[in-house]
Amino acid sequence: MAATAERPGGGAAQPQTPAEKLSRLAGLPDRMDVDGDGNEPLTVEPSKDARQTARGKENFAPGGAGGAGSGALAVAQGSDGGEAAAGDDAADGAAPVETAATKTTAAAPGRGASHKKQKNAGRGGRAAAAAAAAAARASEKEEKKKEKEREKAEEKAAADALIEKLEHTYTTEEGETQTVMLPLDVGMRLMCSWRDGKWYQAKIIERRKPSTGQSSADYEYYVHYEQFNRRLDNWVQLADMKLETLGTDDGGNEKEAGGRTRGQKRKAEDADHDPEHAEFDPHQLREHEEYTKVRNILSIELGKYEMETWYFSPFPAEYNDCEKLYFCEFTLNFFRNRNQLIRHLRKNEMLHPPGDEIYRNGRVSMFEVDGRREKIFCQNLCYLAKLFLDHKTLYYDVDLFLFYVLCECDERGCHIVGYFSKERRSEEGYNLACILTLPSYQRKGYGKFLISFSYELSKKENKVGTPERPLSDLGQVSYRSYWTRVILNVLKEYKGSVSIKELSEMTAIKTDDIISVLNYLQLIQYQKGQHVICAVPKLIDKYLAEAGSEGVRVDPEKLYWTPPNQP
């Protein structure tokens, strides 16, 4: 319905044109006698800018008209692509009125090309303005976020610097009362209780305040038991410590000959007798120990087993606050909670490791997985292995390696037991890079199986092999047991004399490894200018008994494998 307005002279209201509305809003008459001759007044159409301003109910600014000096309507230039013509007068095609200040088109016939250009320009201006506003809001939001992060960092630094020191009073076994300041400092040494209930000398590696604790007495301490391997490091509480044995990292620093303190001598001896990190110089070793000193993942769930971890593993940053991970035993994808794992298992259809099955004997199966083709699986396997291997450094660069995964098979699928990896081409003759039997499957003969399997692959290649150094403590024990058993069995059954080289060709064991084992067993003697093997049958039987059983035996007839470099 058209809008109507009362005429000053009375009578029925007549429809208002857009021009009349604008004139009324501006406080001007609908029609103006511009030249002042009293003749038919000329209809003045407000410009597009005036119409836009009127629609937005903005204020109009009067400006000079020129000519006869009559007041004309002047408005600010807008960006809206509004109507190009207004009212009945515009439809009649009224002539434009020009002033000295501006040139205003009174009416435009139809919607021509100039109108479209104005409309497009208006839309472009709005889009640019909106983009600029969005960019400004995003920049402001980012600045606020950074400011909050800075404030949190400053608060944390201030809190760390102002840790409340509390006096803790305790009674010694002799009945004396002593006082100690809490929390205890990193580097202090004292006696700590282990899981067997006995007390052992330990060093504080790190400390933390639990979310439920509010005082320094609630701190937990990550300690290293100096008599044990690092895999037994653990978090303990104040109740697990004997505070009367408290000392510092520099305790016992009496000077000895040469100007070194006892503490410095002990540290030097520890560095010299660290075969697992023999490839590190002292600076690299310190960096390694600092970076990996605290376990980030305390336990994992893999299949039907839950296992405590031994060492630090460099999982992605989003898992830093997760103390337990859930692994899929087929794809080795890991998750923060069990519900995520369950959703993954509902979609997963693979019930064995990716790759080729190259060995099957009863329930025991071996899969060869190419690190170049199955990169994600192999990287996840390395993450998992690092939780139980201190010296392992391979995490992401898996393209140059082949992985041999040992599984136990049943009606539910093939469940991972352990693995070993080897380089595609090794100039040093390594037939094994890393080896791991998961803790839930240890002491079942699987470690010896993996070692034996690596040598069966070397025999297929017509090469001698040796494991990559350094060996872990458990790896060293397993390899020495394997070498002893294989070499002594050959000596026991062999008739006549045999050389080290012949032993190497029969067993695919490197000559250096054969010599090291025979020296360890004291079976090499120097006679008549040369070294000879002295293997008395009773002595051989004794050492074979000490070496233990061969574990799960490898049947070479069940191995279906072609070396990668052979047709």
C-alpha positions in Angstrom: 0.0 0.0 0.0 1.4 3.4 -1.0 2.3 5.9 1.7 0.1 9.0 1.9 0.5 12.4 3.6 -1.9 15.3 4.5 -1.5 18.4 2.3 -1.2 21.6 4.2 -4.4 22.9 2.5 -6.5 19.9 3.7 -8.2 17.4 1.5 -7.4 13.8 0.9 -3.9 12.6 1.4 -2.0 12.0 -1.8 0.6 9.3 -2.4 4.1 10.5 -1.8 6.9 9.9 -4.2 10.4 9.1 -3.0 11.5 12.6 -3.9 8.8 14.1 -1.7 9.8 11.9 1.2 13.4 13.0 0.9 12.5 16.6 0.6 10.4 16.4 3.8 13.2 14.7 5.7 15.6 17.4 4.6 13.2 20.2 5.6 12.9 21.4 2.0 9.8 22.0 -0.1 8.8 19.3 -2.6 9.3 21.6 -5.6 11.6 24.6 -5.9 11.7 27.7 -8.1 15.3 27.6 -8.9 15.6 30.6 -11.2 13.1 32.8 -9.2 11.0 33.8 -12.2 7.8 32.4 -10.7 7.3 30.0 -13.5 6.8 26.3 -13.2 9.2 25.2 -10.6 11.8 22.6 -11.4 11.7 19.3 -9.7 14.9 18.7 -7.8 15.7 15.0 -7.4 18.0 14.1 -4.5 21.1 12.3 -5.6 21.8 8.6 -5.0 23.9 9.6 -2.0 21.0 11.6 -0.5 18.7 8.6 -0.9 21.2 6.3 0.8 21.5 8.8 3.7 17.8 9.1 3.9 17.4 5.3 4.1 19.9 5.2 6.9 18.2 8.1 8.7 21.4 10.0 8.7 21.6 13.9 8.9 21.7 15.9 5.8 24.2 18.8 5.4 22.8 21.8 3.5 25.2 23.2 0.9 25.3 26.1 -1.6 23.2 25.9 -4.7 24.9 28.4 -7.1 23.0 30.2 -9.8 20.3 32.3 -8.0 21.6 31.4 -4.6 18.8 29.0 -3.7 19.5 26.4 -1.1 20.4 23.0 -2.5 20.8 19.7 -0.8 24.3 18.4 -0.4 25.1 15.0 1.1 28.2 12.8 1.7 29.1 10.3 -1.0 28.0 6.8 0.0 28.9 3.3 -1.2 25.4 1.8 -1.4 24.3 0.9 -4.9 20.8 2.4 -4.4 18.1 3.5 -6.8 19.4 5.5 -9.8 16.1 7.3 -10.3 13.4 8.3 -7.8 9.8 9.2 -8.1 7.5 10.1 -10.9 9.7 13.0 -12.0 12.6 10.6 -12.5 10.4 8.5 -14.7 9.6 11.5 -16.9 13.3 12.0 -17.5 13.8 15.4 -16.0 16.9 17.4 -17.0 19.9 17.5 -14.7 20.7 20.5 -12.6 24.4 21.6 -12.2 25.8 23.8 -9.6 29.3 25.2 -9.1 30.0 22.7 -6.3 28.5 19.6 -7.7 26.8 18.1 -10.7 23.6 16.3 -9.8 21.7 14.2 -12.3 18.0 14.9 -11.7 16.8 11.7 -13.2 18.2 8.8 -15.3 16.0 7.0 -17.8 15.8 3.4 -16.7 18.7 1.3 -15.1 21.6 1.9 -17.5 25.3 0.8 -17.6 26.3 3.7 -15.3 23.9 2.4 -12.6 25.3 -1.1 -12.8 28.9 0.2 -12.5 27.8 2.2 -9.4 26.0 -0.8 -8.0 29.0 -3.1 -8.5 31.4 -0.5 -7.1 29.1 -0.3 -4.1 29.2 -4.0 -3.6 33.0 -4.1 -4.0 33.3 -1.4 -1.4 31.2 -3.2 1.1 33.1 -6.5 0.5 36.5 -4.7 1.0 35.2 -3.0 4.1 33.9 -6.3 5.5 37.2 -8.0 4.8 39.1 -5.2 6.5 36.8 -5.4 9.5 37.3 -9.2 9.7 41.0 -8.8 9.5 41.0 -6.3 12.2 38.9 -8.5 14.5 41.1 -11.5 13.8 44.2 -9.4 14.6 42.7 -8.1 17.8 41.7 -11.7 18.8 45.2 -12.9 18.1 46.7 -10.1 20.2 44.4 -10.9 23.1 45.3 -14.6 22.8 49.0 -13.8 22.9 48.5 -11.4 25.8 46.8 -14.2 27.8 49.6 -16.6 27.0 52.2 -14.0 28.1 50.2 -13.5 31.3 50.0 -17.2 32.0 53.7 -17.6 31.4 54.5 -14.7 33.7 52.2 -16.1 36.4 53.8 -19.6 36.1 57.3 -18.1 36.3 56.4 -16.0 39.3 54.8 -19.1 41.0 58.0 -21.2 40.3 60.2 -18.4 41.6 58.1 -18.1 44.8 57.7 -21.7 45.7 56.6 -21.8 49.3 59.2 -23.4 51.5 57.8 -25.2 54.4 59.6 -26.5 57.5 58.9 -30.2 57.9 59.8 -31.8 61.2 60.5 -35.6 61.5 61.9 -38.0 64.0 64.9 -40.2 63.2 65.3 -43.8 64.1 67.5 -42.7 67.0 64.6 -40.6 68.3 66.1 -37.2 67.4 64.0 -34.4 66.0 65.2 -32.8 62.8 63.8 -30.2 60.4 64.0 -30.0 56.6 62.8 -27.4 54.1 60.2 -28.6 51.6 59.9 -29.1 48.7 63.2 -31.0 48.3 65.4 -29.7 45.5 66.3 -31.5 42.3 69.7 -33.2 42.6 69.4 -34.2 46.2 70.3 -37.8 47.2 68.6 -39.9 49.8 67.3 -43.4 50.6 64.0 -44.3 48.9 61.8 -47.2 49.1 61.4 -49.4 46.1 58.5 -51.7 45.1 60.1 -54.6 47.0 59.9 -52.7 50.2 63.6 -52.2 50.6 65.6 -49.0 50.7 68.0 -47.9 48.0 70.1 -44.8 47.4 68.3 -42.6 44.9 68.7 -39.2 43.2 65.9 -36.7 42.7 65.5 -36.1 39.0 62.3 -34.0 38.9 59.5 -32.8 41.1 55.9 -31.9 40.5 52.8 -30.7 42.5 49.7 -32.9 42.0 46.5 -31.2 41.0 45.1 -32.1 44.4 48.0 -30.8 46.4 48.1 -27.2 47.7 51.4 -27.2 49.8 55.0 -28.1 49.4 54.4 -31.2 51.5 52.2 -32.6 48.6 55.0 -32.7 46.0 55.9 -35.9 44.2 59.5 -36.6 43.2 60.8 -38.5 40.2 63.9 -40.5 41.4 66.6 -42.6 39.9 67.7 -45.6 41.9 71.4 -45.6 41.5 71.8 -49.4 41.7 69.2 -50.0 39.0 68.7 -49.3 35.3 66.9 -46.1 34.3 63.8 -48.1 33.3 63.1 -48.5 37.1 62.9 -44.8 37.7 59.6 -43.8 39.3 57.5 -41.1 41.0 57.6 -41.3 44.8 56.1 -39.3 47.7 57.6 -38.0 50.9 56.4 -41.0 52.8 58.7 -43.2 50.6 61.8 -41.3 51.6 64.2 -41.4 54.5 64.8 -37.7 55.1 67.6 -38.4 57.6 69.7 -39.7 54.8 69.3 -36.5 52.8 72.3 -35.2 50.9 73.0 -33.2 47.7 74.3 -34.0 44.3 77.7 -32.7 45.3 77.9 -34.9 48.4 81.2 -36.5 49.1 83.2 -33.9 47.3 86.4 -34.3 49.2 89.4 -33.7 47.0 91.4 -36.6 45.7 94.7 -36.8 43.8 94.5 -35.0 40.5 92.2 -32.3 41.8 88.9 -34.1 41.1 86.3 -34.5 43.8 84.7 -37.9 44.4 81.5 -36.8 42.8 83.3 -35.7 39.7 85.2 -39.0 39.6 82.0 -41.0 40.0 80.3 -39.1 37.1 83.4 -39.7 34.9 83.3 -43.4 35.7 79.6 -43.6 34.9 80.2 -41.9 31.6 83.0 -44.3 30.7 81.0 -47.4 31.6 77.8 -46.6 29.7 77.9 -49.0 26.7 74.3 -48.1 25.7 75.4 -44.6 24.9 78.9 -45.2 23.6 78.1 -43.2 20.4 77.4 -40.0 22.4 80.1 -37.5 23.5 79.8 -36.1 27.0 77.8 -33.0 25.8 75.4 -35.1 23.7 75.0 -37.6 26.6 74.0 -34.7 29.0 71.5 -33.4 26.5 70.1 -36.9 26.0 69.7 -37.5 29.7 68.2 -34.1 30.3 65.6 -34.5 27.5 64.7 -38.0 28.3 65.1 -38.0 32.1 61.4 -38.3 32.9 59.0 -40.8 31.4 56.2 -38.9 29.7 54.0 -42.0 29.2 53.7 -44.2 32.3 51.7 -47.1 30.9 50.1 -48.4 27.7 47.3 -50.8 26.8 48.0 -53.1 23.9 45.5 -55.8 23.2 44.7 -57.7 26.4 47.8 -56.5 28.2 48.5 -53.4 30.2 52.3 -52.6 30.5 54.3 -50.1 32.5 56.7 -48.2 30.3 60.5 -47.9 30.9 61.7 -44.8 29.1 60.8 -41.5 27.6 59.4 -41.6 24.0 59.0 -38.5 21.8 55.3 -38.7 21.1 53.6 -35.6 19.5 53.1 -32.6 21.7 49.4 -33.2 22.1 50.1 -36.3 24.1 52.5 -34.7 26.6 49.8 -34.6 29.4 48.6 -38.1 28.8 50.1 -40.7 31.2 48.4 -43.7 29.6 48.0 -44.5 25.9 45.8 -47.1 24.2 47.3 -48.9 21.1 45.5 -50.8 18.4 47.5 -54.1 18.3 47.0 -54.4 14.5 47.6 -50.9 13.1 49.5 -49.5 16.2 47.5 -46.3 16.1 47.4 -44.8 19.6 44.7 -42.9 21.4 44.2 -40.9 24.6 41.3 -42.9 25.9 39.6 -46.3 25.5 36.5 -44.9 23.8 38.6 -43.6 20.9 40.2 -47.0 20.5 36.9 -48.8 20.5 35.6 -46.5 17.7 38.8 -47.2 15.7 38.4 -51.0 16.2 34.9 -50.9 14.9 36.1 -49.5 11.6 39.3 -51.4 11.4 39.2 -54.5 9.2 42.9 -55.5 9.3 43.8 -58.2 11.8 47.5 -58.5 11.2 50.4 -56.1 10.5 50.7 -54.7 7.0 53.2 -56.3 4.7 54.1 -59.8 3.6 53.9 -62.9 5.9 57.2 -64.7 5.3 57.2 -67.3 8.0 54.4 -69.4 9.7 55.0 -72.3 12.1 52.0 -73.2 14.2 50.9 -70.1 16.1 54.1 -68.2 15.3 54.2 -65.9 12.3 56.6 -63.3 10.9 55.7 -60.3 8.7 58.1 -58.2 6.6 57.0 -54.6 6.6 58.6 -52.1 4.3 59.2 -48.8 6.0 58.9 -47.0 2.7 55.4 -48.4 1.9 54.0 -48.5 5.4 55.4 -45.4 6.9 52.8 -44.6 9.5 52.8 -48.2 10.9 56.6 -48.2 11.2 56.7 -44.8 12.8 54.1 -45.9 15.4 56.2 -49.1 16.0 59.2 -46.9 16.7 57.2 -44.8 19.1 56.1 -47.9 20.9 59.6 -49.4 20.9 61.2 -46.3 22.4 59.1 -46.7 25.5 61.2 -49.8 26.2 64.6 -49.0 24.6 66.7 -46.3 26.1 69.3 -45.9 23.4 66.9 -46.0 20.4 67.1 -42.9 18.2 65.1 -43.8 15.1 61.6 -42.3 15.2 60.7 -40.8 11.8 63.2 -41.8 9.2 61.9 -45.3 8.5 62.3 -45.3 4.7 65.7 -47.0 4.7 64.6 -49.9 7.0 62.7 -53.2 6.8 60.8 -54.3 9.9 60.2 -57.9 10.8 57.2 -58.2 13.1 56.7 -61.3 15.2 53.2 -62.3 16.0 51.2 -64.9 17.9 48.2 -66.0 15.8 44.7 -67.1 17.0 41.1 -66.9 15.8 41.1 -63.2 16.7 44.1 -62.3 14.5 47.8 -61.9 14.7 49.0 -60.2 17.9 52.3 -58.4 18.0 55.0 -59.9 20.2 58.1 -58.1 19.2 60.1 -57.1 16.2 63.5 -56.3 14.8 64.6 -53.9 12.0 67.4 -53.9 9.6 68.8 -51.6 6.9 68.1 -52.4 3.3 71.8 -52.1 2.5 74.3 -52.0 5.3 77.9 -51.2 4.4 79.0 -52.5 7.9 77.3 -55.8 7.5 74.6 -55.2 10.1 71.8 -57.7 10.0 69.8 -56.1 12.8 69.3 -52.5 13.9 66.8 -52.6 16.7 65.2 -55.5 18.5 62.4 -55.6 21.0 60.3 -58.2 22.8 57.4 -56.5 24.5 57.4 -57.0 28.3 54.2 -59.1 28.3 56.0 -61.7 26.1 59.4 -61.7 27.7 61.0 -64.9 29.2 59.2 -67.0 26.7 62.1 -67.5 24.2 60.9 -64.9 21.7 64.0 -62.7 22.0 66.2 -65.7 21.0 63.8 -66.5 18.2 64.2 -62.9 16.7 68.0 -63.1 16.9 68.1 -66.5 15.3 65.7 -65.3 12.6 68.0 -62.4 11.7 70.8 -64.9 11.1 68.6 -67.1 9.0 68.0 -64.1 6.8 71.8 -63.6 6.6 72.2 -67.2 5.5 69.7 -66.7 2.8 71.8 -63.7 1.6 75.0 -65.7 1.8 76.5 -63.2 4.2 77.8 -63.0 7.7 76.0 -60.6 10.0 76.3 -58.7 13.3 73.9 -56.5 15.2 74.2 -52.7 15.1 75.9 -51.2 18.2 75.4 -50.2 20.9 73.5 -53.1 22.4 71.2 -52.6 25.3 71.8 -54.5 28.5 69.2 -57.1 27.7 70.3 -57.2 24.1 73.9 -57.9 25.1 72.8 -60.8 27.4 70.5 -62.3 24.7 73.2 -62.1 21.9 75.9 -63.6 24.1 73.6 -66.4 25.0 72.8 -67.1 21.3 76.4 -66.9 20.1 77.6 -69.2 23.0 74.9 -71.8 22.2 75.4 -71.8 18.4 79.3 -71.8 18.5 79.6 -74.5 21.2 77.1 -76.7 19.5 79.2 -76.6 16.3 82.4 -77.3 18.3 80.7 -80.2 20.1 79.6 -81.9 17.0 82.5 -81.0 14.7 85.2 -83.6 14.1 88.7 -82.4 13.7 90.2 -78.9 13.8 88.2 -75.8 12.8 89.2 -72.2 12.3 87.5 -69.0 13.3 86.7 -68.2 9.6 85.1 -71.6 9.1 83.0 -71.1 12.2 81.9 -67.8 10.8 80.9 -69.3 7.4 78.9 -72.1 9.1 77.0 -69.9 11.5 76.8 -66.5 9.6 78.3 -64.9 12.8 80.9 -62.3 12.3 84.5 -63.3 13.3 84.8 -60.5 15.8 81.7 -61.7 17.6 83.1 -65.3 17.7 86.4 -64.2 19.1 84.7 -62.0 21.8 82.6 -65.0 23.0 85.4 -67.4 23.0 87.5 -64.9 25.0 84.7 -64.4 27.4 84.5 -68.2 27.9 88.3 -68.4 28.1 88.4 -71.0 25.3 91.2 -69.4 23.3 94.8 -70.1 24.2 98.0 -69.0 22.7 100.1 -72.1 21.7 103.2 -72.4 19.6 102.9 -68.9 18.2 99.2 -69.0 17.3 95.8 -68.8 18.9 93.9 -72.1 19.2 90.5 -73.1 20.5 90.7 -75.4 23.5 87.2 -76.9 23.9 87.1 -79.7 26.4 83.7 -81.6 26.2 83.0 -81.2 29.9 83.7 -77.5 29.7 81.5 -77.2 26.6 78.5 -78.9 28.3 79.0 -76.6 31.3 78.8 -73.4 29.2 75.9 -74.8 27.2 73.9 -75.3 30.4 74.7 -71.8 31.5 73.6 -70.4 28.1 70.1 -71.8 28.6 67.7 -73.1 26.0 67.4 -71.9 22.5 63.9 -70.6 23.1 61.4 -70.7 20.3 63.2 -72.5 17.5 63.3 -71.2 13.9 62.5 -73.8 11.3 64.4 -72.7 8.1 62.1 -74.9 6.0 59.1 -72.6 6.9 60.9 -69.5 5.8 59.7 -68.2 2.4 61.7 -65.1 1.6 63.8 -63.7 -1.2 66.5 -61.1 -0.4 65.5 -57.6 -1.6 68.4 -57.3 -4.0 68.0 -60.8 -5.6 65.4 -61.9 -8.2 
